[in-house]
Amino acid sequence: MCRKIAAIFLIIIFVPLTLLVVYLWSAKLTLLNKNYYLRQLDKINFYEKIMDVGPKFLVKSLAEKGGEVKLTTKEAEEIFRKIFSQSWLEDNYKLVINQFFNSLNGETGIQEAKIDLKELKKGLNDALPVLLEAQITSLPICGEGEQYNKEELNCRPQGKSSEDLIAEAMSNQEIQNFTKDIPDTYDLGDYFAKNMKQIGSIASGLNIFYLLLYILTGFCLLLLLIVGLLIFKPAYLVLRYLGVALLIPGILLLSSLLFNIWIPLILNSVHLNLTGELSPLINSLLFSLIGGYFWMVTYFALGFIVIATTLLVLAKIYKPKTVQIPVK
């Protein structure tokens, strides 16, 4: 009897610890895994959506800053697509994510990570005429006594077409060389080297997290082993106790996933300090990341329930049948 009470007490300790371990393992396999982020970005077509949202973001950003350049959505799309290509964004997002996690895990090869800016510079040069056209057409007509300054582009002189003004502006040496000072590559290794203190702090925290996770996992397995040793005989009772020990956290984990219903409401109630056009994309990404995390918790919960059910069925099979002796 004392052994059974001790086993029940250990199961009571085992259940909350197991819940904690499952949530931590789910985080390790999803939110702390670089491949998880890469998969989620592909899943929500992040790069394709950036190409759609980017021009709207550009238009609204310029409008909010009160600049003289007023872009139409068509002009903004043309400029954005000349500067950025979907493949360039995808390649460099993946490069940054890979190298960030490599640095956290102390992996080598960070120094080799370089963002190629040559395509970006070419795109800036190609987009310049469109940007200048947008700026020149936005200029007021020069007033009486007002002199046109082709360097400052202060007003539009009468009698000159937009094409002539764009050609004059493009002949400006400073405008021609405005991408000259941009390097051909950006070395992520230099960036990580400059921020190694902050990255090192995060890496140290992660190492402590992983150590705690492994210790808790080992302790939970030890509790199950002790429960089995306490009961020991008969075999069906061991199976029953272990089945119950796994069934309870499995059901609790599955029940807790009702929280998923509230995730969209919570995300929509969070007012991110972003331009409106980006908010749906960021919310979509957050929802995808959090949703994937809870799916991982679901897999653990279903695994526990399947194993627990198997153990309980085996306990029923191996339970000795009571034979009633007829009374004479």
GICOR-V634721 format. One record per residue. N is the residue number from 1. RES is the residue in one letter. OMEGA is omega in radians with two decimals (none if undefined). Layout:
[[N & RES & OMEGA] [N & RES & OMEGA]]
//
This chain:
[[1 & M & 3.13] [2 & C & -3.14] [3 & R & 3.14] [4 & K & 3.12] [5 & I & 3.12] [6 & A & 3.14] [7 & A & 3.12] [8 & I & 3.13] [9 & F & 3.13] [10 & L & 3.10] [11 & I & 3.11] [12 & I & 3.08] [13 & I & -3.06] [14 & F & -3.01] [15 & V & -3.13] [16 & P & 3.10] [17 & L & 3.14] [18 & T & 3.09] [19 & L & 3.14] [20 & L & -3.11] [21 & V & 3.14] [22 & V & 3.13] [23 & Y & 3.13] [24 & L & 3.11] [25 & W & 3.11] [26 & S & 3.10] [27 & A & -3.13] [28 & K & -3.07] [29 & L & -3.11] [30 & T & -2.99] [31 & L & 3.13] [32 & L & -3.08] [33 & N & -3.08] [34 & K & -3.13] [35 & N & 3.11] [36 & Y & 3.14] [37 & Y & -3.14] [38 & L & 3.12] [39 & R & -3.10] [40 & Q & 3.10] [41 & L & 3.09] [42 & D & -3.06] [43 & K & -3.10] [44 & I & -3.10] [45 & N & -3.04] [46 & F & -3.05] [47 & Y & 3.11] [48 & E & -3.13] [49 & K & 3.09] [50 & I & 3.14] [51 & M & 3.11] [52 & D & -3.05] [53 & V & -3.05] [54 & G & -3.14] [55 & P & 3.13] [56 & K & 3.10] [57 & F & 3.14] [58 & L & -3.14] [59 & V & -3.07] [60 & K & 3.13] [61 & S & 3.13] [62 & L & -3.13] [63 & A & -3.12] [64 & E & 3.13] [65 & K & 3.08] [66 & G & -3.12] [67 & G & -3.13] [68 & E & -3.11] [69 & V & 3.10] [70 & K & -3.09] [71 & L & 2.93] [72 & T & 3.13] [73 & T & 3.14] [74 & K & 3.12] [75 & E & -3.14] [76 & A & 3.12] [77 & E & 3.13] [78 & E & 3.13] [79 & I & -3.09] [80 & F & -3.09] [81 & R & 3.04] [82 & K & -3.10] [83 & I & -3.06] [84 & F & 2.97] [85 & S & -3.12] [86 & Q & -3.13] [87 & S & 3.13] [88 & W & 3.12] [89 & L & -3.11] [90 & E & -3.12] [91 & D & -3.04] [92 & N & 2.99] [93 & Y & -3.13] [94 & K & 3.13] [95 & L & -3.12] [96 & V & -3.13] [97 & I & 3.14] [98 & N & -3.06] [99 & Q & 3.08] [100 & F & -3.13] [101 & F & 3.06] [102 & N & -3.14] [103 & S & 3.11] [104 & L & -3.10] [105 & N & 3.11] [106 & G & -3.14] [107 & E & -3.11] [108 & T & 3.07] [109 & G & -3.12] [110 & I & -3.09] [111 & Q & -3.10] [112 & E & -3.04] [113 & A & 3.13] [114 & K & 3.08] [115 & I & -3.13] [116 & D & -3.11] [117 & L & -3.10] [118 & K & 3.12] [119 & E & 3.12] [120 & L & 3.12] [121 & K & 3.11] [122 & K & 3.12] [123 & G & 3.10] [124 & L & 3.11] [125 & N & 3.13] [126 & D & -3.09] [127 & A & -3.04] [128 & L & 3.13] [129 & P & -3.14] [130 & V & 3.13] [131 & L & 3.12] [132 & L & 3.12] [133 & E & 3.12] [134 & A & -3.13] [135 & Q & -3.08] [136 & I & 3.13] [137 & T & 3.11] [138 & S & -3.06] [139 & L & 3.03] [140 & P & 3.07] [141 & I & 3.14] [142 & C & 3.14] [143 & G & -3.12] [144 & E & 3.13] [145 & G & -3.14] [146 & E & -3.11] [147 & Q & 3.09] [148 & Y & 3.11] [149 & N & -3.05] [150 & K & 3.10] [151 & E & -3.12] [152 & E & -3.10] [153 & L & -3.05] [154 & N & 3.13] [155 & C & -3.10] [156 & R & -3.10] [157 & P & 3.12] [158 & Q & 3.08] [159 & G & 3.11] [160 & K & 3.14] [161 & S & 3.10] [162 & S & -3.12] [163 & E & 3.13] [164 & D & -3.12] [165 & L & 3.11] [166 & I & 3.13] [167 & A & 3.11] [168 & E & -3.12] [169 & A & -3.12] [170 & M & 3.13] [171 & S & 3.10] [172 & N & -3.06] [173 & Q & -3.13] [174 & E & 3.12] [175 & I & 3.14] [176 & Q & -3.06] [177 & N & -3.01] [178 & F & 3.06] [179 & T & -3.05] [180 & K & -3.09] [181 & D & 3.10] [182 & I & -3.13] [183 & P & 3.13] [184 & D & 3.12] [185 & T & 3.02] [186 & Y & -3.04] [187 & D & 3.09] [188 & L & 3.11] [189 & G & 3.10] [190 & D & -3.13] [191 & Y & -3.12] [192 & F & 3.12] [193 & A & -3.14] [194 & K & -3.08] [195 & N & -3.08] [196 & M & -3.13] [197 & K & 3.14] [198 & Q & -3.14] [199 & I & 3.11] [200 & G & 3.12] [201 & S & 3.11] [202 & I & -3.13] [203 & A & 3.11] [204 & S & 3.10] [205 & G & 3.12] [206 & L & 3.11] [207 & N & 3.09] [208 & I & 3.13] [209 & F & -3.14] [210 & Y & 3.13] [211 & L & 3.11] [212 & L & -3.14] [213 & L & -3.12] [214 & Y & 3.12] [215 & I & -3.14] [216 & L & 3.11] [217 & T & 3.11] [218 & G & -3.13] [219 & F & 3.11] [220 & C & 3.10] [221 & L & 3.10] [222 & L & 3.11] [223 & L & 3.10] [224 & L & 3.13] [225 & L & -3.13] [226 & I & 3.10] [227 & V & 3.12] [228 & G & -3.13] [229 & L & 3.14] [230 & L & -3.14] [231 & I & 3.07] [232 & F & -3.13] [233 & K & -0.17] [234 & P & -3.04] [235 & A & -3.07] [236 & Y & 3.12] [237 & L & 3.09] [238 & V & 3.13] [239 & L & -3.13] [240 & R & -3.12] [241 & Y & 3.13] [242 & L & 3.11] [243 & G & 3.13] [244 & V & -3.13] [245 & A & 3.13] [246 & L & -3.10] [247 & L & -3.08] [248 & I & 3.11] [249 & P & 3.11] [250 & G & 3.14] [251 & I & 3.14] [252 & L & 3.12] [253 & L & -3.14] [254 & L & 3.13] [255 & S & -3.09] [256 & S & -3.10] [257 & L & 3.00] [258 & L & 3.09] [259 & F & 3.14] [260 & N & -3.10] [261 & I & -3.04] [262 & W & -3.07] [263 & I & 3.14] [264 & P & -3.14] [265 & L & -3.14] [266 & I & -3.13] [267 & L & -3.14] [268 & N & -3.13] [269 & S & 3.12] [270 & V & -3.13] [271 & H & 3.14] [272 & L & -3.12] [273 & N & -3.09] [274 & L & 3.01] [275 & T & -3.01] [276 & G & -3.09] [277 & E & -3.11] [278 & L & -3.05] [279 & S & 3.13] [280 & P & -3.13] [281 & L & 3.12] [282 & I & 3.10] [283 & N & 3.12] [284 & S & 3.13] [285 & L & 3.13] [286 & L & -3.14] [287 & F & 3.13] [288 & S & -3.14] [289 & L & -3.12] [290 & I & 3.11] [291 & G & 3.11] [292 & G & 3.09] [293 & Y & -3.12] [294 & F & 3.03] [295 & W & 3.10] [296 & M & 3.06] [297 & V & 3.13] [298 & T & 3.13] [299 & Y & 3.09] [300 & F & -3.11] [301 & A & -3.14] [302 & L & 3.08] [303 & G & 3.11] [304 & F & -3.09] [305 & I & 3.13] [306 & V & 3.14] [307 & I & -3.13] [308 & A & 3.14] [309 & T & 3.11] [310 & T & -3.14] [311 & L & -3.13] [312 & L & 3.09] [313 & V & 3.10] [314 & L & 3.12] [315 & A & 3.13] [316 & K & -3.13] [317 & I & -3.05] [318 & Y & 3.13] [319 & K & -3.12] [320 & P & 3.13] [321 & K & 3.12] [322 & T & 3.12] [323 & V & 3.12] [324 & Q & 3.11] [325 & I & -3.13] [326 & P & 3.13] [327 & V & -3.13] [328 & K & none]]
//
